Amino acid sequence: MGPSAAIHTAAMDMLGGSGVSSQCRKPEIMADAAYAIFSKPKTFTGNFVIDEELLKEEGIRDFDIYAVDPGHPLLPDFFLDEEPEALAKKMQDHGASPKFQVEKEQVSLATKGPVAEMFKAIEGTITADMVKSTGGIYQFELTGEHPGTWYIDLKNGSGSIGHGSFPGKADVLMSMSSEDFVKMFAGKMKPTMAFMSGKLKIKGDMSLAIKLESLMTHLKAKL
């Protein structure tokens, strides 16, 4: 069973921000719908129902009794066929501040700045020969002023870079601050020294990790 409109819970407050409660129904509608299901014969088992549709069949006509703010437009439930952007717009139109839209903006910000610029520069230096001689996928978990996850694919096709986790299994996982990452690829910090000093943590194929230093020498000449 699912709700036709958003149900006011703590989770809804977190997602919708201030003002979302007036667009929700009280949990009591789900309780009444569940009771209606329990009152049906055993043969009803296996049906998927929506709370409002079920209660209409039971004779309920006044659904304002379930509204947190009777008469206020309701927000469709997240699990119905509604695009996230459309849901966000409806929330904003009626006074709420959807948190998931803020998170989307934060992701957009993560693709700007010195780290993003460095990855763009790296992408421009990747060649088919480099991919052939390396044969590895490096994923970077960055912290600090410009946190985020990035990867360099020097294993498939003509190579690539990307923001987010690699869509598969990375051969080498490297964790470090975004500031040290920029220094390392700009030739101002050697990977070996970064590793020895604890600024760089490595998991995975160490032989591929070792290749990174010689790879950076090649990259530095082109950056």
C-alpha positions as CSV (number, residue, x, y, z in Angstrom):
1,M,0.0,0.0,0.0
2,G,1.2,3.5,-0.8
3,P,-0.1,7.0,-0.2
4,S,-1.4,9.2,-3.0
5,A,-0.1,12.4,-1.2
6,A,2.9,13.0,0.9
7,I,2.6,11.9,4.6
8,H,3.9,14.3,7.2
9,T,6.8,12.7,9.0
10,A,10.2,13.8,10.3
11,A,11.7,12.5,7.0
12,M,9.4,14.7,5.0
13,D,10.5,17.7,7.1
14,M,14.1,16.9,6.3
15,L,13.4,16.5,2.5
16,G,11.0,19.3,2.1
17,G,12.3,21.9,4.5
18,S,10.2,24.6,6.1
19,G,6.6,24.9,4.9
20,V,6.3,21.3,3.5
21,S,3.9,20.1,6.3
22,S,1.0,22.1,4.9
23,Q,1.3,20.1,1.7
24,C,1.0,16.8,3.5
25,R,-1.6,14.5,5.0
26,K,-1.5,13.1,8.5
27,P,-0.4,9.5,9.1
28,E,-3.9,8.6,10.2
29,I,-5.0,8.2,6.5
30,M,-2.5,5.3,6.2
31,A,-3.8,3.8,9.5
32,D,-7.4,3.9,8.2
33,A,-6.5,2.4,4.9
34,A,-4.6,-0.4,6.6
35,Y,-7.6,-1.1,8.8
36,A,-9.7,-1.3,5.6
37,I,-7.3,-3.9,4.2
38,F,-7.4,-6.0,7.4
39,S,-11.2,-6.0,7.2
40,K,-11.2,-7.5,3.7
41,P,-11.4,-11.3,3.0
42,K,-8.1,-13.3,2.6
43,T,-8.6,-13.4,-1.2
44,F,-7.7,-9.7,-1.2
45,T,-4.1,-10.6,-0.4
46,G,-1.6,-9.6,-3.1
47,N,-3.3,-6.4,-4.3
48,F,-1.4,-3.1,-4.5
49,V,-3.5,-0.2,-3.3
50,I,-3.3,3.5,-2.9
51,D,-4.7,4.8,0.4
52,E,-7.1,7.4,-1.1
53,E,-8.5,5.1,-3.8
54,L,-9.1,2.4,-1.2
55,L,-10.9,4.7,1.2
56,K,-13.0,6.1,-1.6
57,E,-14.2,2.5,-2.2
58,E,-15.0,2.3,1.5
59,G,-17.2,5.3,1.2
60,I,-14.9,8.1,2.5
61,R,-15.6,11.4,0.7
62,D,-14.2,14.1,2.9
63,F,-10.4,13.8,2.8
64,D,-9.8,17.2,4.3
65,I,-10.0,15.5,7.7
66,Y,-6.6,13.9,6.9
67,A,-4.9,17.1,5.7
68,V,-2.4,18.9,8.0
69,D,-3.7,22.1,6.5
70,P,-7.2,21.5,5.1
71,G,-7.8,23.1,1.7
72,H,-4.1,23.6,1.0
73,P,-2.8,21.9,-2.3
74,L,-1.2,18.5,-1.6
75,L,2.2,17.3,-2.7
76,P,2.0,13.9,-4.7
77,D,3.9,11.1,-2.9
78,F,7.6,10.7,-4.0
79,F,6.9,7.1,-5.2
80,L,4.3,8.0,-7.7
81,D,5.2,8.7,-11.4
82,E,6.4,12.2,-10.9
83,E,9.7,13.6,-12.0
84,P,11.9,15.0,-9.1
85,E,12.1,18.4,-10.8
86,A,8.3,18.6,-11.0
87,L,8.0,17.7,-7.4
88,A,10.5,20.3,-6.4
89,K,8.6,23.0,-8.3
90,K,5.3,22.0,-6.7
91,M,7.0,22.2,-3.3
92,Q,8.4,25.7,-4.0
93,D,5.1,26.9,-5.6
94,H,3.4,26.2,-2.3
95,G,6.0,27.6,0.1
96,A,8.4,24.7,0.8
97,S,12.2,24.6,0.3
98,P,13.1,21.1,-1.1
99,K,16.5,19.9,0.3
100,F,17.2,17.5,-2.6
101,Q,17.3,20.4,-5.0
102,V,20.0,22.0,-2.8
103,E,22.0,18.8,-2.9
104,K,21.8,18.9,-6.7
105,E,23.2,22.4,-6.7
106,Q,26.0,21.2,-4.4
107,V,26.9,18.5,-6.9
108,S,27.0,21.1,-9.6
109,L,29.4,23.2,-7.5
110,A,31.7,20.2,-7.1
111,T,32.4,20.1,-10.8
112,K,33.9,23.6,-10.7
113,G,37.1,24.9,-9.1
114,P,40.8,23.8,-9.2
115,V,40.1,20.1,-9.0
116,A,37.7,20.2,-11.9
117,E,40.1,22.3,-13.9
118,M,42.9,19.9,-13.2
119,F,40.8,16.9,-14.3
120,K,39.9,18.8,-17.5
121,A,43.6,19.4,-18.1
122,I,44.4,15.7,-17.5
123,E,41.7,14.6,-19.9
124,G,43.4,16.7,-22.6
125,T,46.6,14.8,-22.2
126,I,45.3,11.3,-22.3
127,T,46.3,9.3,-25.4
128,A,45.6,5.8,-26.7
129,D,49.2,4.9,-26.1
130,M,48.9,6.0,-22.5
131,V,45.8,3.9,-22.0
132,K,47.5,0.9,-23.6
133,S,50.7,1.1,-21.5
134,T,48.8,1.8,-18.2
135,G,45.8,-0.5,-18.2
136,G,44.2,0.8,-15.0
137,I,41.4,2.8,-13.5
138,Y,42.2,5.2,-10.7
139,Q,39.5,6.6,-8.4
140,F,40.2,9.6,-6.2
141,E,38.3,10.3,-3.0
142,L,39.0,13.9,-2.2
143,T,38.4,15.8,1.0
144,G,39.1,19.4,2.0
145,E,38.0,22.6,0.3
146,H,36.8,20.9,-2.9
147,P,35.6,17.4,-1.8
148,G,34.3,14.8,-4.2
149,T,34.9,11.6,-6.0
150,W,36.6,11.5,-9.4
151,Y,38.2,8.8,-11.6
152,I,40.7,8.5,-14.5
153,D,40.0,5.6,-16.8
154,L,43.3,4.5,-18.4
155,K,42.0,1.1,-19.3
156,N,39.1,1.3,-21.6
157,G,38.8,2.7,-25.2
158,S,40.7,6.0,-25.6
159,G,40.6,6.7,-21.9
160,S,38.4,9.2,-20.0
161,I,37.9,11.1,-16.7
162,G,34.7,11.5,-14.8
163,H,33.1,13.0,-11.7
164,G,31.6,10.5,-9.3
165,S,32.4,6.8,-8.7
166,F,33.6,4.8,-11.7
167,P,30.7,2.8,-13.1
168,G,32.3,-0.5,-12.4
169,K,35.3,-1.5,-10.3
170,A,38.3,0.8,-10.0
171,D,41.8,-0.9,-9.8
172,V,43.3,1.8,-7.5
173,L,41.5,3.9,-4.9
174,M,43.4,7.0,-3.7
175,S,42.3,9.2,-0.8
176,M,43.7,12.6,-0.2
177,S,42.8,16.3,0.3
178,S,41.8,18.2,-2.8
179,E,44.6,20.7,-2.2
180,D,47.3,17.9,-2.2
181,F,45.7,16.4,-5.3
182,V,46.2,19.6,-7.2
183,K,49.7,19.9,-5.9
184,M,50.5,16.3,-6.9
185,F,49.3,16.6,-10.5
186,A,50.9,20.0,-10.9
187,G,54.3,18.4,-10.1
188,K,54.6,20.2,-6.7
189,M,54.3,17.0,-4.7
190,K,55.6,13.6,-5.5
191,P,53.2,10.7,-5.1
192,T,55.8,8.6,-3.2
193,M,56.4,11.4,-0.7
194,A,52.7,12.0,-0.3
195,F,52.2,8.3,0.4
196,M,55.1,8.1,2.9
197,S,53.9,11.2,4.8
198,G,50.4,9.9,5.1
199,K,48.9,12.5,2.8
200,L,48.0,9.9,0.3
201,K,46.2,6.6,1.1
202,I,46.1,3.9,-1.5
203,K,44.0,0.7,-1.8
204,G,44.1,-1.8,-4.6
205,D,46.7,-2.7,-7.2
206,M,50.0,-1.2,-5.9
207,S,51.8,-1.9,-9.2
208,L,49.3,0.4,-11.0
209,A,49.7,2.9,-8.2
210,I,53.4,3.0,-8.8
211,K,52.8,3.7,-12.4
212,L,51.1,6.9,-11.5
213,E,54.3,8.7,-10.7
214,S,55.8,8.1,-14.1
215,L,52.5,8.9,-15.6
216,M,52.5,12.3,-13.8
217,T,55.9,13.1,-15.3
218,H,54.4,12.6,-18.7
219,L,51.3,14.7,-17.8
220,K,53.3,17.5,-16.2
221,A,55.1,18.1,-19.5
222,K,51.7,18.7,-21.2
223,L,49.8,20.5,-18.4
